């Protein structure tokens, strides 16, 4: 079976991929990036059949040809989809709000592959999501602990999985989470502090940047989470500014991006003082820092300090 996996919730997409690997007994996973490869190379890998009949998964990340951003006309792809290798699971993955349903290729793929959308978690579903997250791990969690997580993250669902994983690792032996554990381990998401940090970065106010960063670290907020919050806000600034330039007002922008109007208003205000190119450069730098931290190549505390110094 082959798939199109799309949506803005990359964490859930990755979980679903792992579920496929387990359920279909896939032994090998091969990953390509659409921007960095030829589609023929991907198809050649898909068509190749192991001598022992082992199952494999081929993932094509950033499959932008499924959206309005780019176009792909490839008869070989169309031919392969009509008659795919049964030992290969091909996944087209794209982080996007929607597919371009007008495209002939998209229409054809939708008749031949399984299409699944992964939306960001909405505020009304957080408690249910947290409960199921730990039930699947055979953990117990107090109701008060669930409510405390909701309150601490203020519906910032883009970082919720990082915080739930921290709790899981902290109580991996006891397998039971209390409100005291939540208070001890998870961040207390303070949106105002993040906005202050963003404002200081935009104005390149080094003294304020390092004062705020020190406070965040002292409050046990992980650099990886701070990176995510910064990246999310810079991405919102970039997207909101592009839409504003096209003539949209803040209310319509908030609706399109599914963000709170207050966040959009602040993002637009901040974006006036910084060039779009610099925002994109910072997003690339943050992604690189996050990757290096996960690979253990740089110190997690000093990594952001260096980023701030080089602004």
C-alpha positions as protocol buffer text, in pm:
chain_id: "A"
residue {
  index: 1
  type: UNK
  ca { x: 0 y: 0 z: 0 }
}
residue {
  index: 2
  type: UNK
  ca { x: 123 y: 351 z: -86 }
}
residue {
  index: 3
  type: UNK
  ca { x: 36 y: 679 z: 86 }
}
residue {
  index: 4
  type: UNK
  ca { x: 10 y: 1055 z: 70 }
}
residue {
  index: 5
  type: UNK
  ca { x: 61 y: 1189 z: 423 }
}
residue {
  index: 6
  type: UNK
  ca { x: 5 y: 1563 z: 458 }
}
residue {
  index: 7
  type: UNK
  ca { x: -99 y: 1826 z: 710 }
}
residue {
  index: 8
  type: UNK
  ca { x: 64 y: 2063 z: 959 }
}
residue {
  index: 9
  type: UNK
  ca { x: 110 y: 1809 z: 1238 }
}
residue {
  index: 10
  type: UNK
  ca { x: 447 y: 1654 z: 1152 }
}
residue {
  index: 11
  type: UNK
  ca { x: 471 y: 1473 z: 1486 }
}
residue {
  index: 12
  type: UNK
  ca { x: 155 y: 1275 z: 1412 }
}
residue {
  index: 13
  type: UNK
  ca { x: 274 y: 1202 z: 1056 }
}
residue {
  index: 14
  type: UNK
  ca { x: 595 y: 1052 z: 1194 }
}
residue {
  index: 15
  type: UNK
  ca { x: 399 y: 844 z: 1444 }
}
residue {
  index: 16
  type: UNK
  ca { x: 181 y: 712 z: 1164 }
}
residue {
  index: 17
  type: UNK
  ca { x: 487 y: 618 z: 959 }
}
residue {
  index: 18
  type: UNK
  ca { x: 625 y: 420 z: 1253 }
}
residue {
  index: 19
  type: UNK
  ca { x: 287 y: 248 z: 1286 }
}
residue {
  index: 20
  type: UNK
  ca { x: 300 y: 144 z: 919 }
}
residue {
  index: 21
  type: UNK
  ca { x: 653 y: 8 z: 961 }
}
residue {
  index: 22
  type: UNK
  ca { x: 544 y: -203 z: 1255 }
}
residue {
  index: 23
  type: UNK
  ca { x: 215 y: -328 z: 1108 }
}
residue {
  index: 24
  type: UNK
  ca { x: 358 y: -413 z: 765 }
}
residue {
  index: 25
  type: UNK
  ca { x: 682 y: -564 z: 900 }
}
residue {
  index: 26
  type: UNK
  ca { x: 897 y: -328 z: 696 }
}
residue {
  index: 27
  type: UNK
  ca { x: 1268 y: -401 z: 736 }
}
residue {
  index: 28
  type: UNK
  ca { x: 1427 y: -107 z: 559 }
}
residue {
  index: 29
  type: UNK
  ca { x: 1341 y: 266 z: 538 }
}
residue {
  index: 30
  type: UNK
  ca { x: 1491 y: 487 z: 266 }
}
residue {
  index: 31
  type: UNK
  ca { x: 1434 y: 863 z: 267 }
}
residue {
  index: 32
  type: UNK
  ca { x: 1460 y: 1114 z: -19 }
}
residue {
  index: 33
  type: UNK
  ca { x: 1399 y: 1488 z: -35 }
}
residue {
  index: 34
  type: UNK
  ca { x: 1208 y: 1606 z: -341 }
}
residue {
  index: 35
  type: UNK
  ca { x: 1415 y: 1926 z: -358 }
}
residue {
  index: 36
  type: UNK
  ca { x: 1744 y: 1736 z: -359 }
}
residue {
  index: 37
  type: UNK
  ca { x: 1684 y: 1435 z: -585 }
}
residue {
  index: 38
  type: UNK
  ca { x: 1548 y: 1323 z: -920 }
}
residue {
  index: 39
  type: UNK
  ca { x: 1210 y: 1152 z: -918 }
}
residue {
  index: 40
  type: UNK
  ca { x: 1360 y: 880 z: -1142 }
}
residue {
  index: 41
  type: UNK
  ca { x: 1601 y: 784 z: -861 }
}
residue {
  index: 42
  type: UNK
  ca { x: 1308 y: 744 z: -623 }
}
residue {
  index: 43
  type: UNK
  ca { x: 1114 y: 531 z: -870 }
}
residue {
  index: 44
  type: UNK
  ca { x: 1418 y: 315 z: -942 }
}
residue {
  index: 45
  type: UNK
  ca { x: 1456 y: 248 z: -571 }
}
residue {
  index: 46
  type: UNK
  ca { x: 1084 y: 168 z: -542 }
}
residue {
  index: 47
  type: UNK
  ca { x: 1096 y: -74 z: -834 }
}
residue {
  index: 48
  type: UNK
  ca { x: 1402 y: -259 z: -707 }
}
residue {
  index: 49
  type: UNK
  ca { x: 1302 y: -586 z: -544 }
}
residue {
  index: 50
  type: UNK
  ca { x: 1519 y: -749 z: -280 }
}
residue {
  index: 51
  type: UNK
  ca { x: 1635 y: -1103 z: -367 }
}
residue {
  index: 52
  type: UNK
  ca { x: 1487 y: -1228 z: -41 }
}
residue {
  index: 53
  type: UNK
  ca { x: 1159 y: -1040 z: -83 }
}
residue {
  index: 54
  type: UNK
  ca { x: 1216 y: -812 z: 216 }
}
residue {
  index: 55
  type: UNK
  ca { x: 972 y: -523 z: 254 }
}
residue {
  index: 56
  type: UNK
  ca { x: 1097 y: -167 z: 243 }
}
residue {
  index: 57
  type: UNK
  ca { x: 958 y: 184 z: 275 }
}
residue {
  index: 58
  type: UNK
  ca { x: 1056 y: 474 z: 49 }
}
residue {
  index: 59
  type: UNK
  ca { x: 967 y: 822 z: 179 }
}
residue {
  index: 60
  type: UNK
  ca { x: 973 y: 1128 z: -44 }
}
residue {
  index: 61
  type: UNK
  ca { x: 986 y: 1427 z: 191 }
}
residue {
  index: 62
  type: UNK
  ca { x: 875 y: 1778 z: 87 }
}
residue {
  index: 63
  type: UNK
  ca { x: 661 y: 1645 z: -200 }
}
residue {
  index: 64
  type: UNK
  ca { x: 572 y: 1998 z: -310 }
}
residue {
  index: 65
  type: UNK
  ca { x: 437 y: 1882 z: -647 }
}
residue {
  index: 66
  type: UNK
  ca { x: 123 y: 1784 z: -454 }
}
residue {
  index: 67
  type: UNK
  ca { x: 63 y: 2152 z: -369 }
}
residue {
  index: 68
  type: UNK
  ca { x: 34 y: 2475 z: -564 }
}
residue {
  index: 69
  type: UNK
  ca { x: 401 y: 2554 z: -494 }
}
residue {
  index: 70
  type: UNK
  ca { x: 550 y: 2346 z: -776 }
}
residue {
  index: 71
  type: UNK
  ca { x: 459 y: 2127 z: -1071 }
}
residue {
  index: 72
  type: UNK
  ca { x: 574 y: 1779 z: -1171 }
}
residue {
  index: 73
  type: UNK
  ca { x: 494 y: 1619 z: -1504 }
}
residue {
  index: 74
  type: UNK
  ca { x: 638 y: 1269 z: -1504 }
}
residue {
  index: 75
  type: UNK
  ca { x: 493 y: 979 z: -1702 }
}
residue {
  index: 76
  type: UNK
  ca { x: 722 y: 733 z: -1523 }
}
residue {
  index: 77
  type: UNK
  ca { x: 563 y: 824 z: -1190 }
}
residue {
  index: 78
  type: UNK
  ca { x: 215 y: 785 z: -1333 }
}
residue {
  index: 79
  type: UNK
  ca { x: 314 y: 446 z: -1478 }
}
residue {
  index: 80
  type: UNK
  ca { x: 466 y: 327 z: -1151 }
}
residue {
  index: 81
  type: UNK
  ca { x: 159 y: 426 z: -948 }
}
residue {
  index: 82
  type: UNK
  ca { x: -57 y: 221 z: -1184 }
}
residue {
  index: 83
  type: UNK
  ca { x: 158 y: -88 z: -1122 }
}
residue {
  index: 84
  type: UNK
  ca { x: 363 y: -47 z: -801 }
}
residue {
  index: 85
  type: UNK
  ca { x: 614 y: -290 z: -654 }
}
residue {
  index: 86
  type: UNK
  ca { x: 418 y: -491 z: -391 }
}
residue {
  index: 87
  type: UNK
  ca { x: 724 y: -517 z: -162 }
}
residue {
  index: 88
  type: UNK
  ca { x: 771 y: -137 z: -148 }
}
residue {
  index: 89
  type: UNK
  ca { x: 563 y: 109 z: 52 }
}
residue {
  index: 90
  type: UNK
  ca { x: 597 y: 450 z: -109 }
}
residue {
  index: 91
  type: UNK
  ca { x: 507 y: 755 z: 99 }
}
residue {
  index: 92
  type: UNK
  ca { x: 468 y: 1108 z: -36 }
}
residue {
  index: 93
  type: UNK
  ca { x: 507 y: 1335 z: 266 }
}
residue {
  index: 94
  type: UNK
  ca { x: 440 y: 1709 z: 270 }
}
residue {
  index: 95
  type: UNK
  ca { x: 386 y: 1953 z: 558 }
}
residue {
  index: 96
  type: UNK
  ca { x: 108 y: 2169 z: 418 }
}
residue {
  index: 97
  type: UNK
  ca { x: -243 y: 2279 z: 500 }
}
residue {
  index: 98
  type: UNK
  ca { x: -392 y: 2135 z: 180 }
}
residue {
  index: 99
  type: UNK
  ca { x: -318 y: 1956 z: -148 }
}
residue {
  index: 100
  type: UNK
  ca { x: -378 y: 2111 z: -488 }
}
residue {
  index: 101
  type: UNK
  ca { x: -688 y: 1915 z: -589 }
}
residue {
  index: 102
  type: UNK
  ca { x: -689 y: 2075 z: -936 }
}
residue {
  index: 103
  type: UNK
  ca { x: -378 y: 1894 z: -1054 }
}
residue {
  index: 104
  type: UNK
  ca { x: -418 y: 1589 z: -1274 }
}
residue {
  index: 105
  type: UNK
  ca { x: -139 y: 1406 z: -1092 }
}
residue {
  index: 106
  type: UNK
  ca { x: -295 y: 1470 z: -752 }
}
residue {
  index: 107
  type: UNK
  ca { x: -631 y: 1343 z: -877 }
}
residue {
  index: 108
  type: UNK
  ca { x: -467 y: 1029 z: -1016 }
}
residue {
  index: 109
  type: UNK
  ca { x: -268 y: 961 z: -700 }
}
residue {
  index: 110
  type: UNK
  ca { x: -577 y: 998 z: -482 }
}
residue {
  index: 111
  type: UNK
  ca { x: -744 y: 711 z: -671 }
}
residue {
  index: 112
  type: UNK
  ca { x: -442 y: 482 z: -630 }
}
residue {
  index: 113
  type: UNK
  ca { x: -294 y: 557 z: -285 }
}
residue {
  index: 114
  type: UNK
  ca { x: -419 y: 607 z: 69 }
}
residue {
  index: 115
  type: UNK
  ca { x: -446 y: 977 z: 157 }
}
residue {
  index: 116
  type: UNK
  ca { x: -436 y: 1090 z: 520 }
}
residue {
  index: 117
  type: UNK
  ca { x: -447 y: 1441 z: 661 }
}
residue {
  index: 118
  type: UNK
  ca { x: -288 y: 1528 z: 997 }
}
residue {
  index: 119
  type: UNK
  ca { x: -423 y: 1850 z: 1145 }
}
residue {
  index: 120
  type: UNK
  ca { x: -274 y: 2039 z: 1438 }
}
residue {
  index: 121
  type: UNK
  ca { x: -434 y: 1955 z: 1770 }
}
residue {
  index: 122
  type: UNK
  ca { x: -708 y: 2200 z: 1866 }
}
residue {
  index: 123
  type: UNK
  ca { x: -762 y: 2329 z: 2217 }
}
residue {
  index: 124
  type: UNK
  ca { x: -1077 y: 2125 z: 2282 }
}
residue {
  index: 125
  type: UNK
  ca { x: -895 y: 1797 z: 2213 }
}
residue {
  index: 126
  type: UNK
  ca { x: -585 y: 1846 z: 2430 }
}
residue {
  index: 127
  type: UNK
  ca { x: -705 y: 1658 z: 2739 }
}
residue {
  index: 128
  type: UNK
  ca { x: -818 y: 1357 z: 2533 }
}
residue {
  index: 129
  type: UNK
  ca { x: -489 y: 1362 z: 2341 }
}
residue {
  index: 130
  type: UNK
  ca { x: -279 y: 1366 z: 2660 }
}
residue {
  index: 131
  type: UNK
  ca { x: -480 y: 1083 z: 2817 }
}
residue {
  index: 132
  type: UNK
  ca { x: -449 y: 862 z: 2507 }
}
residue {
  index: 133
  type: UNK
  ca { x: -78 y: 944 z: 2469 }
}
residue {
  index: 134
  type: UNK
  ca { x: -3 y: 789 z: 2807 }
}
residue {
  index: 135
  type: UNK
  ca { x: -258 y: 509 z: 2780 }
}
residue {
  index: 136
  type: UNK
  ca { x: -77 y: 391 z: 2467 }
}
residue {
  index: 137
  type: UNK
  ca { x: 244 y: 377 z: 2674 }
}
residue {
  index: 138
  type: UNK
  ca { x: 67 y: 192 z: 2959 }
}
residue {
  index: 139
  type: UNK
  ca { x: 115 y: 492 z: 3187 }
}
residue {
  index: 140
  type: UNK
  ca { x: -125 y: 630 z: 3443 }
}
residue {
  index: 141
  type: UNK
  ca { x: -174 y: 1006 z: 3471 }
}
residue {
  index: 142
  type: UNK
  ca { x: -377 y: 1200 z: 3726 }
}
residue {
  index: 143
  type: UNK
  ca { x: -663 y: 1414 z: 3598 }
}
residue {
  index: 144
  type: UNK
  ca { x: -509 y: 1709 z: 3783 }
}
residue {
  index: 145
  type: UNK
  ca { x: -182 y: 1645 z: 3598 }
}
residue {
  index: 146
  type: UNK
  ca { x: -361 y: 1662 z: 3263 }
}
residue {
  index: 147
  type: UNK
  ca { x: -523 y: 1993 z: 3355 }
}
residue {
  index: 148
  type: UNK
  ca { x: -188 y: 2128 z: 3471 }
}
residue {
  index: 149
  type: UNK
  ca { x: -27 y: 2042 z: 3136 }
}
residue {
  index: 150
  type: UNK
  ca { x: -312 y: 2221 z: 2956 }
}
residue {
  index: 151
  type: UNK
  ca { x: -268 y: 2529 z: 3172 }
}
residue {
  index: 152
  type: UNK
  ca { x: 111 y: 2535 z: 3137 }
}
residue {
  index: 153
  type: UNK
  ca { x: 117 y: 2508 z: 2759 }
}
residue {
  index: 154
  type: UNK
  ca { x: -174 y: 2746 z: 2698 }
}
residue {
  index: 155
  type: UNK
  ca { x: -287 y: 2539 z: 2399 }
}
residue {
  index: 156
  type: UNK
  ca { x: 54 y: 2568 z: 2230 }
}
residue {
  index: 157
  type: UNK
  ca { x: 6 y: 2231 z: 2064 }
}
residue {
  index: 158
  type: UNK
  ca { x: 316 y: 2262 z: 1848 }
}
residue {
  index: 159
  type: UNK
  ca { x: 538 y: 2178 z: 2146 }
}
residue {
  index: 160
  type: UNK
  ca { x: 307 y: 1951 z: 2345 }
}
residue {
  index: 161
  type: UNK
  ca { x: 469 y: 1628 z: 2227 }
}
residue {
  index: 162
  type: UNK
  ca { x: 812 y: 1743 z: 2342 }
}
residue {
  index: 163
  type: UNK
  ca { x: 674 y: 1807 z: 2690 }
}
residue {
  index: 164
  type: UNK
  ca { x: 481 y: 1477 z: 2706 }
}
residue {
  index: 165
  type: UNK
  ca { x: 796 y: 1292 z: 2603 }
}
residue {
  index: 166
  type: UNK
  ca { x: 996 y: 1465 z: 2879 }
}
residue {
  index: 167
  type: UNK
  ca { x: 743 y: 1340 z: 3136 }
}
residue {
  index: 168
  type: UNK
  ca { x: 752 y: 992 z: 2985 }
}
residue {
  index: 169
  type: UNK
  ca { x: 1131 y: 972 z: 3016 }
}
residue {
  index: 170
  type: UNK
  ca { x: 1122 y: 1118 z: 3367 }
}
residue {
  index: 171
  type: UNK
  ca { x: 875 y: 855 z: 3494 }
}
residue {
  index: 172
  type: UNK
  ca { x: 974 y: 565 z: 3267 }
}
residue {
  index: 173
  type: UNK
  ca { x: 1026 y: 334 z: 3565 }
}
residue {
  index: 174
  type: UNK
  ca { x: 723 y: 426 z: 3779 }
}
residue {
  index: 175
  type: UNK
  ca { x: 485 y: 466 z: 3479 }
}
residue {
  index: 176
  type: UNK
  ca { x: 261 y: 702 z: 3675 }
}
residue {
  index: 177
  type: UNK
  ca { x: 249 y: 1081 z: 3638 }
}
residue {
  index: 178
  type: UNK
  ca { x: 130 y: 1319 z: 3908 }
}
residue {
  index: 179
  type: UNK
  ca { x: 68 y: 1690 z: 3912 }
}
residue {
  index: 180
  type: UNK
  ca { x: 393 y: 1730 z: 4108 }
}
residue {
  index: 181
  type: UNK
  ca { x: 582 y: 1562 z: 3822 }
}
residue {
  index: 182
  type: UNK
  ca { x: 427 y: 1804 z: 3573 }
}
residue {
  index: 183
  type: UNK
  ca { x: 527 y: 2105 z: 3783 }
}
residue {
  index: 184
  type: UNK
  ca { x: 880 y: 1973 z: 3824 }
}
residue {
  index: 185
  type: UNK
  ca { x: 954 y: 1871 z: 3465 }
}
residue {
  index: 186
  type: UNK
  ca { x: 742 y: 2063 z: 3212 }
}
residue {
  index: 187
  type: UNK
  ca { x: 778 y: 2424 z: 3113 }
}
residue {
  index: 188
  type: UNK
  ca { x: 526 y: 2684 z: 3215 }
}
residue {
  index: 189
  type: UNK
  ca { x: 469 y: 2838 z: 2877 }
}
residue {
  index: 190
  type: UNK
  ca { x: 476 y: 3213 z: 2913 }
}
residue {
  index: 191
  type: UNK
  ca { x: 371 y: 3365 z: 2583 }
}
residue {
  index: 192
  type: UNK
  ca { x: 463 y: 3715 z: 2696 }
}
residue {
  index: 193
  type: UNK
  ca { x: 824 y: 3613 z: 2765 }
}
residue {
  index: 194
  type: UNK
  ca { x: 851 y: 3455 z: 2420 }
}
residue {
  index: 195
  type: UNK
  ca { x: 710 y: 3769 z: 2256 }
}
residue {
  index: 196
  type: UNK
  ca { x: 957 y: 3979 z: 2455 }
}
residue {
  index: 197
  type: UNK
  ca { x: 1242 y: 3758 z: 2337 }
}
residue {
  index: 198
  type: UNK
  ca { x: 1121 y: 3783 z: 1975 }
}
residue {
  index: 199
  type: UNK
  ca { x: 1101 y: 4161 z: 2008 }
}
residue {
  index: 200
  type: UNK
  ca { x: 1455 y: 4175 z: 2150 }
}
residue {
  index: 201
  type: UNK
  ca { x: 1585 y: 3957 z: 1866 }
}
residue {
  index: 202
  type: UNK
  ca { x: 1414 y: 4173 z: 1602 }
}
residue {
  index: 203
  type: UNK
  ca { x: 1568 y: 4486 z: 1758 }
}
residue {
  index: 204
  type: UNK
  ca { x: 1899 y: 4305 z: 1815 }
}
residue {
  index: 205
  type: UNK
  ca { x: 1897 y: 4410 z: 2180 }
}
residue {
  index: 206
  type: UNK
  ca { x: 2168 y: 4174 z: 2305 }
}
residue {
  index: 207
  type: UNK
  ca { x: 2138 y: 4270 z: 2672 }
}
residue {
  index: 208
  type: UNK
  ca { x: 1764 y: 4202 z: 2682 }
}
residue {
  index: 209
  type: UNK
  ca { x: 1804 y: 3883 z: 2475 }
}
residue {
  index: 210
  type: UNK
  ca { x: 2048 y: 3729 z: 2720 }
}
residue {
  index: 211
  type: UNK
  ca { x: 1854 y: 3846 z: 3025 }
}
residue {
  index: 212
  type: UNK
  ca { x: 1536 y: 3679 z: 2896 }
}
residue {
  index: 213
  type: UNK
  ca { x: 1722 y: 3367 z: 2782 }
}
residue {
  index: 214
  type: UNK
  ca { x: 1881 y: 3329 z: 3124 }
}
residue {
  index: 215
  type: UNK
  ca { x: 1540 y: 3358 z: 3291 }
}
residue {
  index: 216
  type: UNK
  ca { x: 1391 y: 3096 z: 3058 }
}
residue {
  index: 217
  type: UNK
  ca { x: 1675 y: 2852 z: 3130 }
}
residue {
  index: 218
  type: UNK
  ca { x: 1649 y: 2912 z: 3504 }
}
residue {
  index: 219
  type: UNK
  ca { x: 1277 y: 2830 z: 3476 }
}
residue {
  index: 220
  type: UNK
  ca { x: 1379 y: 2487 z: 3338 }
}
residue {
  index: 221
  type: UNK
  ca { x: 1271 y: 2560 z: 2984 }
}
residue {
  index: 222
  type: UNK
  ca { x: 1467 y: 2339 z: 2746 }
}
residue {
  index: 223
  type: UNK
  ca { x: 1662 y: 2512 z: 2465 }
}
residue {
  index: 224
  type: UNK
  ca { x: 1500 y: 2270 z: 2217 }
}
residue {
  index: 225
  type: UNK
  ca { x: 1157 y: 2400 z: 2319 }
}
residue {
  index: 226
  type: UNK
  ca { x: 1274 y: 2762 z: 2303 }
}
residue {
  index: 227
  type: UNK
  ca { x: 1405 y: 2694 z: 1952 }
}
residue {
  index: 228
  type: UNK
  ca { x: 1065 y: 2554 z: 1853 }
}
residue {
  index: 229
  type: UNK
  ca { x: 882 y: 2854 z: 1997 }
}
residue {
  index: 230
  type: UNK
  ca { x: 1115 y: 3101 z: 1826 }
}
residue {
  index: 231
  type: UNK
  ca { x: 1089 y: 2918 z: 1494 }
}
residue {
  index: 232
  type: UNK
  ca { x: 709 y: 2902 z: 1519 }
}
residue {
  index: 233
  type: UNK
  ca { x: 688 y: 3276 z: 1582 }
}
residue {
  index: 234
  type: UNK
  ca { x: 932 y: 3368 z: 1304 }
}
residue {
  index: 235
  type: UNK
  ca { x: 741 y: 3141 z: 1065 }
}
residue {
  index: 236
  type: UNK
  ca { x: 415 y: 3311 z: 1167 }
}
residue {
  index: 237
  type: UNK
  ca { x: 573 y: 3653 z: 1111 }
}
residue {
  index: 238
  type: UNK
  ca { x: 684 y: 3552 z: 763 }
}
residue {
  index: 239
  type: UNK
  ca { x: 351 y: 3394 z: 663 }
}
residue {
  index: 240
  type: UNK
  ca { x: 142 y: 3676 z: 809 }
}
residue {
  index: 241
  type: UNK
  ca { x: 351 y: 3939 z: 634 }
}
residue {
  index: 242
  type: UNK
  ca { x: 319 y: 3765 z: 295 }
}
residue {
  index: 243
  type: UNK
  ca { x: -59 y: 3741 z: 334 }
}
residue {
  index: 244
  type: UNK
  ca { x: -82 y: 4102 z: 450 }
}
residue {
  index: 245
  type: UNK
  ca { x: 106 y: 4212 z: 138 }
}
residue {
  index: 246
  type: UNK
  ca { x: -152 y: 4027 z: -72 }
}
residue {
  index: 247
  type: UNK
  ca { x: -426 y: 4246 z: 78 }
}
residue {
  index: 248
  type: UNK
  ca { x: -558 y: 4032 z: 366 }
}
residue {
  index: 249
  type: UNK
  ca { x: -647 y: 4195 z: 696 }
}
residue {
  index: 250
  type: UNK
  ca { x: -534 y: 4045 z: 1030 }
}
residue {
  index: 251
  type: UNK
  ca { x: -869 y: 3875 z: 1091 }
}
residue {
  index: 252
  type: UNK
  ca { x: -862 y: 3687 z: 763 }
}
residue {
  index: 253
  type: UNK
  ca { x: -495 y: 3601 z: 814 }
}
residue {
  index: 254
  type: UNK
  ca { x: -575 y: 3455 z: 1157 }
}
residue {
  index: 255
  type: UNK
  ca { x: -850 y: 3244 z: 1002 }
}
residue {
  index: 256
  type: UNK
  ca { x: -633 y: 3118 z: 718 }
}
residue {
  index: 257
  type: UNK
  ca { x: -336 y: 3033 z: 942 }
}
residue {
  index: 258
  type: UNK
  ca { x: -563 y: 2905 z: 1222 }
}
residue {
  index: 259
  type: UNK
  ca { x: -390 y: 3127 z: 1476 }
}
residue {
  index: 260
  type: UNK
  ca { x: -526 y: 3350 z: 1751 }
}
residue {
  index: 261
  type: UNK
  ca { x: -588 y: 3705 z: 1618 }
}
residue {
  index: 262
  type: UNK
  ca { x: -374 y: 3851 z: 1896 }
}
residue {
  index: 263
  type: UNK
  ca { x: -74 y: 3639 z: 1788 }
}
residue {
  index: 264
  type: UNK
  ca { x: -120 y: 3747 z: 1427 }
}
residue {
  index: 265
  type: UNK
  ca { x: -142 y: 4115 z: 1526 }
}
residue {
  index: 266
  type: UNK
  ca { x: 182 y: 4089 z: 1723 }
}
residue {
  index: 267
  type: UNK
  ca { x: 352 y: 3896 z: 1443 }
}
residue {
  index: 268
  type: UNK
  ca { x: 258 y: 4163 z: 1189 }
}
residue {
  index: 269
  type: UNK
  ca { x: 382 y: 4435 z: 1421 }
}
residue {
  index: 270
  type: UNK
  ca { x: 718 y: 4261 z: 1469 }
}
residue {
  index: 271
  type: UNK
  ca { x: 759 y: 4184 z: 1099 }
}
residue {
  index: 272
  type: UNK
  ca { x: 761 y: 4556 z: 1012 }
}
residue {
  index: 273
  type: UNK
  ca { x: 1105 y: 4593 z: 1173 }
}
residue {
  index: 274
  type: UNK
  ca { x: 1283 y: 4306 z: 1000 }
}
residue {
  index: 275
  type: UNK
  ca { x: 1345 y: 4199 z: 641 }
}
residue {
  index: 276
  type: UNK
  ca { x: 1180 y: 3881 z: 512 }
}
residue {
  index: 277
  type: UNK
  ca { x: 1519 y: 3749 z: 402 }
}
residue {
  index: 278
  type: UNK
  ca { x: 1656 y: 3780 z: 756 }
}
residue {
  index: 279
  type: UNK
  ca { x: 1353 y: 3595 z: 897 }
}
residue {
  index: 280
  type: UNK
  ca { x: 1416 y: 3308 z: 655 }
}
residue {
  index: 281
  type: UNK
  ca { x: 1787 y: 3305 z: 745 }
}
residue {
  index: 282
  type: UNK
  ca { x: 1703 y: 3282 z: 1114 }
}
residue {
  index: 283
  type: UNK
  ca { x: 1460 y: 2998 z: 1048 }
}
residue {
  index: 284
  type: UNK
  ca { x: 1732 y: 2807 z: 861 }
}
residue {
  index: 285
  type: UNK
  ca { x: 1982 y: 2871 z: 1143 }
}
residue {
  index: 286
  type: UNK
  ca { x: 1737 y: 2752 z: 1409 }
}
residue {
  index: 287
  type: UNK
  ca { x: 1665 y: 2434 z: 1210 }
}
residue {
  index: 288
  type: UNK
  ca { x: 2038 y: 2369 z: 1181 }
}
residue {
  index: 289
  type: UNK
  ca { x: 2092 y: 2425 z: 1555 }
}
residue {
  index: 290
  type: UNK
  ca { x: 1803 y: 2192 z: 1641 }
}
residue {
  index: 291
  type: UNK
  ca { x: 1948 y: 1920 z: 1417 }
}
residue {
  index: 292
  type: UNK
  ca { x: 2298 y: 1953 z: 1567 }
}
residue {
  index: 293
  type: UNK
  ca { x: 2162 y: 1942 z: 1924 }
}
residue {
  index: 294
  type: UNK
  ca { x: 1972 y: 1621 z: 1847 }
}
residue {
  index: 295
  type: UNK
  ca { x: 2287 y: 1470 z: 1695 }
}
residue {
  index: 296
  type: UNK
  ca { x: 2490 y: 1568 z: 2001 }
}
residue {
  index: 297
  type: UNK
  ca { x: 2723 y: 1788 z: 1796 }
}
residue {
  index: 298
  type: UNK
  ca { x: 2680 y: 2105 z: 2004 }
}
residue {
  index: 299
  type: UNK
  ca { x: 2600 y: 2199 z: 2363 }
}
residue {
  index: 300
  type: UNK
  ca { x: 2227 y: 2262 z: 2395 }
}
residue {
  index: 301
  type: UNK
  ca { x: 2263 y: 2573 z: 2615 }
}
residue {
  index: 302
  type: UNK
  ca { x: 2553 y: 2737 z: 2430 }
}
residue {
  index: 303
  type: UNK
  ca { x: 2403 y: 2670 z: 2087 }
}
residue {
  index: 304
  type: UNK
  ca { x: 2136 y: 2938 z: 2123 }
}
residue {
  index: 305
  type: UNK
  ca { x: 2381 y: 3173 z: 2293 }
}
residue {
  index: 306
  type: UNK
  ca { x: 2597 y: 3155 z: 1980 }
}
residue {
  index: 307
  type: UNK
  ca { x: 2291 y: 3213 z: 1761 }
}
residue {
  index: 308
  type: UNK
  ca { x: 2203 y: 3528 z: 1957 }
}
residue {
  index: 309
  type: UNK
  ca { x: 2563 y: 3656 z: 1944 }
}
residue {
  index: 310
  type: UNK
  ca { x: 2575 y: 3618 z: 1567 }
}
residue {
  index: 311
  type: UNK
  ca { x: 2253 y: 3809 z: 1498 }
}
